[in-house]
Amino acid sequence: MPKGIQEMARAVLAHCEKADDIMWRRATEGEALLILGELDEACIRYAWAIQRASAPREATSMYAQAVRVAEHVHGAAGAEKVAGLFSLND
């Protein structure tokens, strides 16, 4: 992962600390943590966010981005672990 992208991910986490503790904050933290190589911690954040999704489209939106980033950074095993957090109806 390029250094500049990791720096942006760290900046995102710093901004999130100042935000209200809502679903999208936790999903954003999860994405930043994926980029920083913290798969397990990212999964914790995503699980918290998923539990608080009030509409299926919210979980679907999180899923699409999370799995894409996880696969890019952590490979197929990472994408599979992240995908396993979501219970989406086909």
Secondary structure as UniProt FT lines:
FT   HELIX           3..17
FT   HELIX           23..35
FT   TURN            36..37
FT   HELIX           39..51
FT   HELIX           56..83
FT   TURN            84..85
//
